[in-house]
Amino acid sequence: MSTTEHLPRPDIASVADTLEAIETNVAAVVQGKPEVVRLALIALLAEGHLLVEDVPGVGKTLLAKALARSVDCSVSRVQFTPDLLPSDVTGVTVYSPDTGAFEFRPGPVFANIVLGDEINRAGPKTQSALLESMEERSVTIDGHTHELAQPFMVIATQNPIELEGTYPLPEAQRDRFLMRVSIGYPHQDDELSILRTHGGADRLASIRPVAEVATVVDAILAIRGVRVAEPVERYLIAVCRATRSHPEVELGASPRASLALLRAARAAAAVEGREHVTPDDVKGLAPHVLPHRLILRPDAELAGQDARAVIADVLDGLPAPTE
């Protein structure tokens, strides 16, 4: 157990103030998308990773950079290409003529926040190297295990429309991401504000950190203590189990999905300044945590069915606890 586990945890009220400062800082750059900004923050606090899938030019990379710059932490960026090697991500052991020994040179994955641009352009081997690091939070090179930073979050982007020269993430690897979100086009008034804000200067360059790494780690520890009543736990499990028996689903949400939804719900409660999870936290996050983990039946895909519609159907058919 980490020594930080024995330190006193901050109260949720102070955590909420810190989270509000980060959220406000990011929203000043990523305009008109408050829900997406909040989901990214929830993913960080839930010790998860975020997959941002959308068309070019809507702010996927901007969101990742703004979140990274809002916290005084180490940040790295990897531009995924077909010729990228696993060692380009995780690091490599090289011989040093000065010392006469082999030394480990860490790759970009050894940072608090790692931005992976166009992850679906890398080959399966490189994708697997990154996703293994995400799951294990460590890297093993030449028999030596190297722990990753804390907190550690990967924000990966992918373009869903350019399929030539891409390697789509398999379902088992998409499951490693806590959430998959889509930013979408801004509202007309928000787009006008974007023109006025970003048209003359780089707003991202003016962002200053509003929280330190230690503060974020303390927040993560505090969030682990957010209470979840048994009726809410049973409701969360019922939502995940219902996906497994849905007539249009080939493979439903796994127990890992249940744990992911629980962590996200706890983080959402903390962002709101609450010390307990409500059914609305579960309902609000299920459409972002569960759809990318489902595999639909072939006939449902041919009919144009969508995993998000399945989750909406499940939530409509399950009564939420009222007490």
C-alpha positions as CSV (number, residue, x, y, z in Angstrom):
1,M,0.0,0.0,0.0
2,S,1.2,3.5,-0.9
3,T,2.3,5.7,2.0
4,T,-0.1,8.3,0.8
5,E,-2.9,6.0,1.8
6,H,-2.1,6.7,5.5
7,L,-2.2,10.5,5.2
8,P,-5.3,12.4,6.2
9,R,-7.7,12.8,3.3
10,P,-9.0,16.3,2.5
11,D,-12.7,17.0,2.9
12,I,-14.9,16.9,-0.2
13,A,-15.7,20.6,0.1
14,S,-12.1,21.6,-0.4
15,V,-11.7,19.0,-3.2
16,A,-14.7,20.5,-4.9
17,D,-13.2,24.0,-4.8
18,T,-10.0,22.7,-6.4
19,L,-11.9,20.9,-9.1
20,E,-14.0,23.9,-9.9
21,A,-10.9,26.0,-10.4
22,I,-9.5,23.4,-12.9
23,E,-12.8,23.1,-14.7
24,T,-13.1,26.9,-15.0
25,N,-9.6,27.1,-16.3
26,V,-10.2,24.5,-19.0
27,A,-13.6,25.9,-20.0
28,A,-12.0,29.3,-20.7
29,V,-10.3,27.7,-23.6
30,V,-12.6,24.9,-24.6
31,Q,-15.7,27.1,-25.0
32,G,-19.3,25.9,-25.3
33,K,-18.6,22.3,-24.2
34,P,-19.0,22.3,-20.4
35,E,-20.1,18.7,-20.2
36,V,-17.1,17.4,-22.1
37,V,-14.8,19.5,-19.9
38,R,-16.4,18.0,-16.8
39,L,-16.2,14.4,-18.1
40,A,-12.5,14.9,-18.8
41,L,-12.0,16.1,-15.2
42,I,-14.1,13.1,-13.9
43,A,-11.9,10.7,-15.9
44,L,-8.7,12.2,-14.3
45,L,-10.1,12.0,-10.8
46,A,-11.5,8.5,-11.3
47,E,-8.0,7.3,-12.2
48,G,-9.2,6.5,-15.7
49,H,-8.3,7.3,-19.3
50,L,-10.3,9.2,-21.9
51,L,-10.9,8.4,-25.6
52,V,-12.0,11.4,-27.6
53,E,-13.5,10.4,-30.9
54,D,-14.6,13.1,-33.3
55,V,-14.0,14.8,-36.7
56,P,-11.0,17.0,-37.2
57,G,-11.0,20.6,-35.9
58,V,-13.5,20.4,-33.0
59,G,-10.9,20.7,-30.2
60,K,-9.9,17.2,-29.3
61,T,-6.2,18.1,-28.8
62,L,-7.1,21.5,-27.3
63,L,-9.1,19.8,-24.6
64,A,-6.2,17.5,-23.7
65,K,-3.7,20.3,-23.6
66,A,-5.9,22.6,-21.6
67,L,-6.5,20.0,-18.9
68,A,-2.8,19.2,-18.8
69,R,-1.8,22.8,-18.5
70,S,-4.3,23.5,-15.7
71,V,-2.5,21.1,-13.4
72,D,1.2,21.7,-12.6
73,C,2.3,18.3,-13.8
74,S,4.5,16.5,-16.4
75,V,2.9,16.3,-19.8
76,S,3.9,14.5,-23.0
77,R,2.5,14.2,-26.4
78,V,2.7,11.2,-28.9
79,Q,1.8,11.6,-32.5
80,F,0.8,8.1,-33.5
81,T,1.9,7.1,-37.0
82,P,2.1,3.7,-38.7
83,D,5.8,3.5,-38.3
84,L,5.8,4.2,-34.5
85,L,7.4,1.5,-32.5
86,P,6.4,0.3,-29.0
87,S,9.8,1.5,-27.6
88,D,9.0,5.0,-29.0
89,V,6.2,5.1,-26.4
90,T,7.4,3.1,-23.4
91,G,11.2,3.7,-23.6
92,V,14.3,1.6,-24.4
93,T,17.4,0.3,-22.7
94,V,20.6,1.6,-24.3
95,Y,24.3,1.0,-23.7
96,S,26.1,4.0,-22.2
97,P,29.8,4.1,-23.2
98,D,30.5,6.5,-20.3
99,T,29.4,4.1,-17.6
100,G,29.9,0.9,-19.4
101,A,26.4,-0.2,-18.4
102,F,22.9,-0.4,-19.9
103,E,20.6,2.5,-19.0
104,F,16.9,2.8,-19.3
105,R,15.7,5.9,-21.2
106,P,12.0,6.4,-20.4
107,G,9.5,7.1,-23.2
108,P,6.7,9.7,-23.3
109,V,4.4,7.4,-21.3
110,F,6.3,8.4,-18.2
111,A,4.3,11.6,-17.6
112,N,1.3,12.5,-15.5
113,I,-0.9,13.3,-18.6
114,V,-0.1,11.6,-21.9
115,L,-1.8,13.0,-25.0
116,G,-2.0,10.3,-27.8
117,D,-3.0,12.0,-31.0
118,E,-4.7,9.7,-33.6
119,I,-4.1,6.5,-31.7
120,N,-5.8,4.5,-34.4
121,R,-3.0,5.4,-36.9
122,A,-0.5,3.3,-34.9
123,G,0.0,-0.4,-35.5
124,P,-1.5,-3.1,-33.2
125,K,1.8,-3.7,-31.4
126,T,2.3,0.0,-30.5
127,Q,-1.3,0.3,-29.5
128,S,-1.0,-2.7,-27.2
129,A,2.2,-1.3,-25.6
130,L,0.4,1.9,-24.6
131,L,-2.8,0.1,-23.5
132,E,-0.8,-2.3,-21.3
133,S,0.8,0.7,-19.6
134,M,-2.6,2.2,-19.1
135,E,-3.9,-1.0,-17.4
136,E,-0.8,-1.9,-15.3
137,R,0.4,1.6,-14.7
138,S,3.9,0.3,-15.1
139,V,6.2,-0.7,-17.9
140,T,8.4,-3.8,-18.0
141,I,11.6,-3.5,-20.1
142,D,14.2,-6.2,-20.2
143,G,12.8,-7.8,-17.0
144,H,12.8,-4.6,-15.0
145,T,9.5,-3.0,-14.0
146,H,9.2,0.8,-14.0
147,E,6.3,2.4,-12.2
148,L,4.5,5.2,-13.9
149,A,3.7,8.7,-12.5
150,Q,0.8,9.4,-10.2
151,P,-1.6,10.6,-11.2
152,F,-1.4,9.0,-14.7
153,M,-3.9,9.6,-17.4
154,V,-4.0,9.0,-21.1
155,I,-6.1,11.2,-23.3
156,A,-6.3,9.5,-26.7
157,T,-7.9,11.0,-29.8
158,Q,-9.0,9.3,-33.0
159,N,-10.6,10.4,-36.2
160,P,-13.6,8.3,-37.1
161,I,-13.9,9.3,-40.8
162,E,-10.4,8.7,-42.2
163,L,-10.1,5.0,-42.3
164,E,-7.3,4.6,-44.8
165,G,-4.0,3.8,-43.1
166,T,-5.7,3.3,-39.7
167,Y,-5.9,0.4,-37.2
168,P,-9.2,0.6,-35.3
169,L,-8.9,-0.3,-31.6
170,P,-10.3,-3.8,-30.9
171,E,-13.2,-4.0,-28.4
172,A,-11.0,-5.5,-25.7
173,Q,-8.6,-2.6,-25.9
174,R,-11.3,0.1,-26.0
175,D,-12.4,-1.4,-22.7
176,R,-9.2,0.0,-21.1
177,F,-10.6,3.5,-21.5
178,L,-12.9,4.7,-18.7
179,M,-15.0,6.9,-21.1
180,R,-15.4,7.6,-24.7
181,V,-16.7,11.1,-25.5
182,S,-17.5,13.1,-28.6
183,I,-17.0,16.9,-28.6
184,G,-19.2,17.8,-31.5
185,Y,-19.7,21.1,-33.4
186,P,-20.2,24.2,-31.2
187,H,-23.4,26.2,-31.1
188,Q,-23.5,29.2,-33.4
189,D,-23.0,31.7,-30.5
190,D,-20.2,29.6,-29.1
191,E,-18.5,29.4,-32.4
192,L,-18.6,33.2,-32.7
193,S,-17.0,33.4,-29.2
194,I,-14.3,31.0,-30.4
195,L,-13.5,33.2,-33.4
196,R,-13.2,36.3,-31.2
197,T,-11.1,34.5,-28.5
198,H,-8.8,32.4,-30.6
199,G,-8.7,34.4,-33.8
200,G,-6.1,36.9,-32.7
201,A,-4.0,35.0,-30.1
202,D,-3.2,31.6,-28.8
203,R,-5.4,31.4,-25.7
204,L,-3.8,28.1,-24.7
205,A,-0.4,29.8,-24.2
206,S,-2.0,32.0,-21.5
207,I,-3.2,29.1,-19.3
208,R,-1.5,28.8,-16.0
209,P,-1.7,25.9,-13.6
210,V,-4.4,26.3,-10.9
211,A,-3.6,23.0,-9.0
212,E,-0.5,21.0,-8.1
213,V,0.1,17.3,-8.6
214,A,-0.1,16.7,-4.8
215,T,-3.5,18.4,-4.7
216,V,-4.9,16.2,-7.5
217,V,-3.5,13.1,-5.7
218,D,-5.1,14.2,-2.5
219,A,-8.4,14.7,-4.4
220,I,-8.2,11.2,-5.8
221,L,-7.7,9.7,-2.3
222,A,-10.6,11.7,-1.0
223,I,-12.9,10.5,-3.8
224,R,-12.2,6.9,-2.9
225,G,-14.0,7.6,0.3
226,V,-17.2,8.9,-1.3
227,R,-20.1,6.8,0.1
228,V,-22.2,4.5,-2.1
229,A,-25.4,3.2,-0.5
230,E,-26.4,-0.4,-1.2
231,P,-29.5,0.5,-3.2
232,V,-27.3,2.6,-5.5
233,E,-24.8,-0.2,-5.8
234,R,-27.5,-2.7,-6.8
235,Y,-28.9,-0.2,-9.3
236,L,-25.5,0.2,-10.9
237,I,-25.1,-3.5,-11.1
238,A,-28.5,-3.9,-12.6
239,V,-27.7,-1.4,-15.3
240,C,-24.6,-3.4,-16.3
241,R,-26.3,-6.8,-16.1
242,A,-29.2,-5.6,-18.2
243,T,-26.8,-4.9,-21.1
244,R,-25.8,-8.6,-21.1
245,S,-29.3,-9.8,-21.7
246,H,-30.4,-7.1,-24.1
247,P,-31.7,-8.6,-27.4
248,E,-29.4,-6.4,-29.5
249,V,-26.2,-7.0,-27.6
250,E,-23.8,-9.8,-28.3
251,L,-21.4,-9.0,-25.4
252,G,-22.5,-6.8,-22.6
253,A,-20.7,-4.8,-19.9
254,S,-18.2,-6.7,-17.9
255,P,-17.5,-6.4,-14.1
256,R,-14.7,-4.1,-15.1
257,A,-17.3,-1.9,-16.6
258,S,-19.2,-1.9,-13.3
259,L,-16.1,-0.8,-11.4
260,A,-15.4,1.9,-14.0
261,L,-18.9,3.2,-13.6
262,L,-18.6,3.2,-9.8
263,R,-15.3,5.1,-9.9
264,A,-16.7,7.7,-12.3
265,A,-19.9,8.1,-10.2
266,R,-17.7,8.8,-7.1
267,A,-15.7,11.4,-9.0
268,A,-18.9,13.1,-10.3
269,A,-20.3,13.3,-6.8
270,A,-17.0,14.9,-5.6
271,V,-17.1,17.4,-8.4
272,E,-20.6,18.4,-7.2
273,G,-19.3,18.7,-3.6
274,R,-21.2,15.7,-2.4
275,E,-19.9,12.9,-0.1
276,H,-22.3,10.3,-1.5
277,V,-23.3,8.9,-4.9
278,T,-26.8,9.3,-6.2
279,P,-28.7,7.3,-8.8
280,D,-28.5,10.3,-11.1
281,D,-24.7,10.1,-11.0
282,V,-25.0,6.5,-12.4
283,K,-27.6,7.5,-15.0
284,G,-25.7,10.5,-16.1
285,L,-22.4,8.7,-16.6
286,A,-23.6,5.3,-18.0
287,P,-24.0,6.8,-21.6
288,H,-20.3,7.7,-21.5
289,V,-18.8,4.8,-19.6
290,L,-20.7,1.8,-21.1
291,P,-21.4,2.1,-24.8
292,H,-17.8,1.6,-26.1
293,R,-17.6,-1.6,-24.1
294,L,-20.6,-3.3,-25.8
295,I,-20.5,-5.5,-28.9
296,L,-23.8,-5.5,-30.8
297,R,-25.2,-8.4,-32.7
298,P,-24.5,-8.3,-36.4
299,D,-28.2,-7.9,-37.3
300,A,-28.5,-5.0,-35.0
301,E,-25.4,-3.3,-36.6
302,L,-26.9,-3.9,-40.0
303,A,-30.1,-2.3,-38.9
304,G,-28.1,0.8,-37.9
305,Q,-28.5,0.3,-34.1
306,D,-26.2,2.2,-31.9
307,A,-24.7,1.2,-28.5
308,R,-25.8,4.5,-27.0
309,A,-29.4,3.8,-27.9
310,V,-29.0,0.4,-26.1
311,I,-27.9,2.1,-22.9
312,A,-30.7,4.6,-23.2
313,D,-33.2,1.7,-23.5
314,V,-31.7,0.0,-20.5
315,L,-31.9,3.1,-18.4
316,D,-35.5,3.7,-19.4
317,G,-36.4,0.2,-18.4
318,L,-34.9,0.2,-15.0
319,P,-36.5,2.1,-12.1
320,A,-33.9,4.1,-10.1
321,P,-34.0,3.8,-6.3
322,T,-35.7,6.8,-4.7
323,E,-34.3,6.6,-1.2
